Structure formats: structure tokens, C-alpha cells
Amino acid sequence: GMMQNRVYDPVFLDIEMPVMNGYRCAQYIRSWEQHVQRADRQRICALSSHDTEDEQQLAQQSGMDAFQSKPTPVNVLLEYLHNLFGKQNKSALFNVGDMVEVRDKQTQMRLWFPGSIQRINTDGTYDVISEDGSTELRVRETRIRKPMEAPEVVSSEKSPVQDHASLQQ
């Protein structure tokens, strides 16, 4: 299905789903990843109301990366996500959420477009979402920079609006 086209950040699997439980689903995903020789391993987090050591071991043995009991307070899930995606690569220049500019790879004019870091990949590249909503995957650091501030325009002349206002006084 949809996982064939992209890697999600992360997948939360309920252990007690109808038809196929979370353990079996995780095993199926891991088997499929091996079969297609997928480069990126999908992150899978188990969700269960049964917070026992046995459940956690079963989740790990079935290929899940993490375990969260439910109901889980939102701040605990946010902390989990922050730890997972906050800064995956210690040598990375940018963090998830950083505002950046990305150089267009299609032109020789070296145009820079605003965006933000959406994901840090294990190979040191970044997934960047542009202001227009488009996403560019696996962007190398050499094409990313911190946003440049527009230089201030200093003018000694009054603007026409200021001149008009002073005439009416």
C-alpha cells in the first residue's frame, strides 16, 4: 500500500487491531522490507493498554522499535517524537524544524528557496518542505544554508507618502 512509496515518521501500531494484530503487522512490514531490500527501515512504535514486560518483549521481538502504553499523555508522545527526530545525526548542521534556504538543483543561476527541515535521514541528507508545500527528499547539506536576512535599505530621501503627509500639516 502506501508504505511502498514512502517512509513514515513513525508508524504507531495498536497491538489489539482487528483482523491482524500489531505484532503480526510489524512482522509483515519487516518481512516486506527485507524482500524488497528497502534502504530505510520504517520506525514502528507499539501502542498497548497492556503495559507489561512480556508485551514490550513481544513488541521488540516482532520488529517494533519502541513501546508506548495507552492512554498516553500528549506530552509523553511529544517527548518520544522529539527524542526520535530532534537530532538524529550528531554531526548534522541542521535540526528538524529549522528554517532554511535550499539551492535549486535545476538551474545554473543558484536560486535559493525558503523551506524547513522535515527529517534528517540516516545517510546525512535532509528532507525539506518548501513554503509552497512541496517536499524535496534527500537534499545534501551543500545545497542548504541558514536563511539570509534581507539587507536594510537606508534612504536619505523621504518617501512620497511622507512628503504628502507633511504637505497637509
NUBA-476671 format. One record per residue: residue number from 1; z, x, y of N, C-alpha, C in turn; residue in three letters. Coordinates in pm, whole numbers, padded with zeros to 5 digits, m for minus. Layout:
BEGIN
NUM Z X Y Z X Y Z X Y ALA;
...
//
This chain:
BEGIN
1 00000 00079 m00119 00000 00000 00000 00000 00085 00127 GLY;
2 00088 00049 00215 00092 00110 00347 00135 00256 00342 MET;
3 00215 00294 00243 00263 00433 00234 00150 00530 00201 MET;
4 00038 00481 00153 m00074 00569 00122 m00135 00628 00248 GLN;
5 m00116 00562 00361 m00179 00606 00485 m00087 00682 00579 ASN;
6 00044 00676 00558 00136 00745 00649 00272 00766 00585 ARG;
7 00351 00854 00647 00489 00877 00605 00577 00806 00706 VAL;
8 00667 00724 00658 00757 00650 00747 00885 00730 00770 TYR;
9 00954 00705 00879 01075 00777 00919 01195 00687 00924 ASP;
10 01279 00680 00835 01266 00688 00689 01241 00549 00633 PRO;
11 01241 00538 00499 01235 00409 00432 01377 00375 00388 VAL;
12 01426 00258 00423 01555 00210 00376 01527 00116 00259 PHE;
13 01586 00147 00142 01567 00064 00023 01699 m00001 m00016 LEU;
14 01698 m00133 m00022 01814 m00205 m00072 01817 m00187 m00224 ASP;
15 01932 m00155 m00277 01945 m00133 m00422 01919 m00261 m00500 ILE;
16 01961 m00374 m00447 01950 m00500 m00520 01838 m00588 m00466 GLU;
17 01716 m00539 m00477 01599 m00618 m00436 01552 m00700 m00556 MET;
18 01491 m00816 m00530 01435 m00892 m00642 01309 m00823 m00696 PRO;
19 01270 m00853 m00814 01153 m00802 m00884 01171 m00654 m00923 VAL;
20 01184 m00563 m00824 01201 m00421 m00852 01321 m00371 m00771 MET;
21 01424 m00320 m00838 01541 m00273 m00763 01510 m00143 m00690 ASN;
22 01598 m00103 m00600 01576 00015 m00517 01563 00144 m00596 GLY;
23 01638 00156 m00706 01629 00276 m00788 01489 00290 m00848 TYR;
24 01442 00182 m00904 01309 00182 m00968 01201 00206 m00863 ARG;
25 01215 00145 m00746 01119 00161 m00638 01112 00308 m00593 CYS;
26 01228 00372 m00579 01232 00513 m00540 01165 00600 m00646 ALA;
27 01192 00570 m00774 01128 00645 m00881 00976 00629 m00876 GLN;
28 00932 00508 m00849 00789 00480 m00839 00727 00560 m00723 TYR;
29 00793 00562 m00607 00743 00637 m00492 00733 00785 m00524 ILE;
30 00839 00841 m00585 00838 00984 m00620 00728 01017 m00722 ARG;
31 00710 00930 m00818 00605 00950 m00919 00467 00946 m00853 SER;
32 00446 00849 m00765 00319 00839 m00693 00294 00962 m00607 TRP;
33 00398 01011 m00536 00384 01130 m00452 00338 01250 m00536 GLU;
34 00394 01266 m00654 00353 01376 m00742 00210 01357 m00792 GLN;
35 00177 01234 m00828 00044 01205 m00882 m00066 01236 m00780 HIS;
36 m00046 01200 m00654 m00149 01224 m00552 m00130 01358 m00482 VAL;
37 m00029 01433 m00526 00003 01564 m00466 00021 01553 m00315 GLN;
38 00101 01457 m00276 00128 01430 m00135 00203 01548 m00073 ARG;
39 00159 01593 00043 00219 01709 00110 00357 01678 00167 ALA;
40 00373 01562 00228 00502 01526 00290 00579 01432 00200 ASP;
41 00702 01468 00173 00790 01383 00092 00848 01273 00180 ARG;
42 00837 01148 00136 00892 01035 00209 01044 01040 00204 GLN;
43 01109 01025 00318 01255 01017 00320 01297 00876 00281 ARG;
44 01388 00868 00185 01434 00738 00136 01585 00732 00145 ILE;
45 01635 00628 00207 01779 00606 00219 01816 00478 00145 CYS;
46 01909 00487 00052 01957 00371 m00022 02054 00290 00063 ALA;
47 02045 00158 00050 02142 00067 00112 02203 m00017 00001 LEU;
48 02337 m00017 m00004 02403 m00094 m00109 02541 m00140 m00063 SER;
49 02578 m00258 m00107 02713 m00306 m00078 02812 m00248 m00180 SER;
50 02762 m00183 m00284 02846 m00120 m00386 02860 00029 m00353 HIS;
51 02962 00062 m00277 02981 00200 m00230 03069 00276 m00328 ASP;
52 03012 00307 m00444 03088 00383 m00543 03018 00517 m00566 THR;
53 03090 00611 m00624 03033 00742 m00655 02918 00727 m00755 GLU;
54 02933 00635 m00852 02827 00612 m00951 02699 00564 m00884 ASP;
55 02711 00470 m00790 02593 00419 m00718 02525 00532 m00641 GLU;
56 02605 00616 m00576 02549 00726 m00498 02478 00826 m00589 GLN;
57 02535 00853 m00706 02471 00944 m00802 02340 00885 m00854 GLN;
58 02341 00756 m00884 02218 00690 m00930 02109 00697 m00823 LEU;
59 02147 00679 m00698 02051 00688 m00587 01990 00828 m00582 ALA;
60 02075 00928 m00592 02027 01067 m00587 01938 01097 m00708 GLN;
61 01979 01053 m00826 01901 01080 m00948 01767 01008 m00947 GLN;
62 01758 00897 m00878 01631 00823 m00874 01538 00873 m00763 SER;
63 01583 00975 m00687 01495 01036 m00589 01523 01000 m00444 GLY;
64 01635 00931 m00421 01669 00896 m00283 01737 01014 m00214 MET;
65 01715 01026 m00082 01766 01139 m00005 01904 01114 00055 ASP;
66 01939 00988 00073 02066 00954 00139 02114 00820 00088 ALA;
67 02239 00790 00119 02301 00665 00075 02384 00610 00191 PHE;
68 02364 00483 00223 02444 00416 00325 02498 00287 00265 GLN;
69 02630 00267 00278 02686 00141 00230 02659 00034 00335 SER;
70 02659 m00091 00291 02638 m00200 00385 02748 m00303 00368 LYS;
71 02782 m00373 00470 02718 m00365 00602 02756 m00233 00671 PRO;
72 02658 m00178 00740 02677 m00051 00810 02674 m00077 00960 THR;
73 02777 m00032 01033 02773 m00048 01179 02652 00025 01237 PRO;
74 02595 m00031 01340 02475 00026 01401 02498 00171 01444 VAL;
75 02617 00201 01500 02641 00339 01545 02637 00438 01429 ASN;
76 02675 00397 01308 02669 00485 01191 02523 00509 01152 VAL;
77 02441 00404 01154 02299 00422 01125 02231 00510 01230 LEU;
78 02266 00489 01356 02208 00572 01462 02248 00718 01446 LEU;
79 02373 00743 01408 02417 00881 01385 02340 00942 01267 GLU;
80 02320 00864 01162 02243 00910 01047 02101 00947 01090 TYR;
81 02036 00860 01166 01900 00887 01213 01896 01007 01306 LEU;
82 01995 01019 01393 01999 01134 01484 02011 01265 01405 HIS;
83 02098 01265 01305 02113 01385 01221 01985 01415 01144 ASN;
84 01916 01310 01103 01794 01327 01026 01679 01378 01111 LEU;
85 01666 01326 01234 01550 01357 01317 01581 01433 01444 PHE;
86 01709 01449 01476 01746 01513 01602 01678 01644 01625 GLY;
87 01697 01739 01537 01628 01868 01548 01617 01923 01407 LYS;
88 01505 01894 01343 01487 01932 01204 01456 02080 01190 GLN;
89 01388 02135 01286 01345 02274 01278 01422 02352 01384 ASN;
90 01511 02440 01340 01598 02512 01434 01519 02595 01535 LYS;
91 01398 02639 01498 01320 02719 01590 01226 02634 01676 SER;
92 01231 02503 01661 01142 02415 01737 01172 02423 01886 ALA;
93 01066 02427 01964 01082 02430 02110 01114 02293 02167 LEU;
94 01073 02187 02095 01088 02051 02145 01171 01969 02048 PHE;
95 01234 01865 02099 01314 01774 02018 01249 01636 02016 ASN;
96 01284 01555 01917 01236 01418 01912 01281 01347 02039 VAL;
97 01186 01279 02103 01215 01206 02227 01183 01283 02354 GLY;
98 01160 01414 02343 01126 01494 02462 00996 01445 02525 ASP;
99 00995 01436 02658 00872 01406 02732 00793 01536 02740 MET;
100 00664 01531 02707 00580 01650 02704 00441 01617 02760 VAL;
101 00361 01721 02771 00219 01706 02800 00144 01774 02687 GLU;
102 00036 01710 02642 m00044 01762 02532 m00184 01793 02581 VAL;
103 m00231 01914 02551 m00366 01954 02590 m00467 01886 02500 ARG;
104 m00570 01829 02562 m00678 01763 02489 m00755 01868 02410 ASP;
105 m00772 01847 02282 m00843 01945 02199 m00994 01921 02198 LYS;
106 m01038 01811 02257 m01180 01776 02252 m01262 01835 02366 GLN;
107 m01197 01882 02472 m01274 01930 02587 m01240 02076 02618 THR;
108 m01328 02139 02690 m01305 02275 02735 m01233 02278 02869 GLN;
109 m01209 02161 02929 m01151 02154 03063 m00999 02172 03065 MET;
110 m00938 02180 02949 m00793 02194 02936 m00718 02084 03012 ARG;
111 m00751 01961 02980 m00682 01846 03038 m00551 01824 02964 LEU;
112 m00446 01787 03036 m00314 01762 02978 m00280 01615 02994 TRP;
113 m00227 01554 02888 m00194 01412 02889 m00045 01394 02856 PHE;
114 00022 01301 02927 00166 01280 02904 00193 01208 02773 PRO;
115 00307 01240 02715 00349 01175 02592 00492 01213 02559 GLY;
116 00535 01180 02438 00669 01218 02394 00665 01255 02246 SER;
117 00757 01344 02207 00766 01389 02068 00821 01275 01985 ILE;
118 00746 01236 01883 00788 01128 01794 00851 01181 01666 GLN;
119 00803 01299 01621 00853 01355 01496 00826 01504 01494 ARG;
120 00919 01579 01434 00899 01721 01408 00868 01735 01260 ILE;
121 00751 01785 01227 00709 01797 01088 00763 01925 01026 ASN;
122 00772 01928 00895 00827 02043 00825 00741 02168 00841 THR;
123 00613 02151 00876 00525 02267 00894 00529 02321 01037 ASP;
124 00620 02269 01121 00635 02318 01258 00547 02249 01359 GLY;
125 00467 02153 01315 00385 02075 01408 00463 01952 01454 THR;
126 00406 01882 01550 00472 01765 01608 00380 01644 01604 TYR;
127 00438 01526 01585 00365 01402 01605 00402 01355 01745 ASP;
128 00299 01326 01826 00320 01293 01967 00261 01156 01995 VAL;
129 00337 01071 02064 00286 00942 02107 00256 00952 02255 ILE;
130 00134 00914 02292 00089 00922 02431 00135 00799 02507 SER;
131 00127 00808 02640 00166 00695 02724 00083 00571 02696 GLU;
132 m00042 00590 02650 m00128 00474 02622 m00098 00413 02484 ASP;
133 00000 00471 02411 00041 00417 02282 m00027 00481 02162 GLY;
134 m00126 00563 02185 m00193 00630 02073 m00105 00744 02022 SER;
135 m00120 00774 01894 m00041 00880 01831 m00132 00989 01782 THR;
136 m00094 01113 01809 m00167 01228 01755 m00072 01300 01660 GLU;
137 m00118 01319 01538 m00036 01379 01434 m00061 01529 01423 LEU;
138 00043 01602 01386 00036 01745 01355 m00021 01830 01470 ARG;
139 00038 01810 01587 m00003 01887 01706 00073 02019 01705 VAL;
140 00001 02129 01721 00063 02262 01724 00132 02285 01858 ARG;
141 00239 02368 01856 00314 02399 01978 00227 02457 02088 GLU;
142 00120 02527 02051 00033 02590 02151 m00038 02487 02238 THR;
143 m00042 02360 02194 m00107 02255 02272 m00007 02165 02344 ARG;
144 00122 02203 02341 00227 02120 02402 00301 02202 02507 ILE;
145 00336 02135 02616 00418 02201 02719 00511 02098 02781 ARG;
146 00615 02149 02847 00703 02062 02925 00621 02005 03040 LYS;
147 00651 01884 03084 00572 01825 03194 00578 01909 03321 PRO;
148 00463 01921 03385 00455 01991 03512 00489 01891 03622 MET;
149 00571 01933 03717 00603 01845 03828 00491 01856 03930 GLU;
150 00454 01741 03988 00351 01741 04091 00406 01811 04214 ALA;
151 00327 01900 04274 00375 01969 04394 00393 01870 04509 PRO;
152 00495 01895 04590 00518 01809 04706 00412 01840 04810 GLU;
153 00361 01735 04869 00263 01752 04976 00338 01748 05107 VAL;
154 00334 01858 05180 00404 01866 05308 00299 01856 05416 VAL;
155 00315 01759 05503 00219 01739 05610 00292 01737 05743 SER;
156 00236 01805 05841 00298 01806 05973 00248 01689 06055 SER;
157 00143 01623 06008 00090 01508 06081 00160 01382 06038 GLU;
158 00172 01286 06130 00228 01157 06096 00122 01076 06024 LYS;
159 00165 00993 05932 00069 00909 05862 00025 00797 05956 SER;
160 m00092 00737 05931 m00139 00628 06016 m00040 00513 06023 PRO;
161 00034 00488 05914 00132 00381 05915 00245 00415 06011 VAL;
162 00291 00541 06009 00398 00581 06101 00349 00574 06246 GLN;
163 00226 00618 06273 00172 00615 06409 00163 00473 06461 ASP;
164 00116 00380 06376 00103 00240 06415 00241 00181 06446 HIS;
165 00340 00215 06365 00476 00163 06386 00534 00215 06517 ALA;
166 00507 00341 06551 00562 00396 06673 00495 00339 06798 SER;
167 00369 00295 06782 00298 00234 06896 00356 00098 06933 LEU;
168 00408 00026 06833 00460 m00108 06858 00599 m00103 06923 GLN;
169 00667 00010 06923 00802 00017 06978 00804 00020 07126 GLN;
//
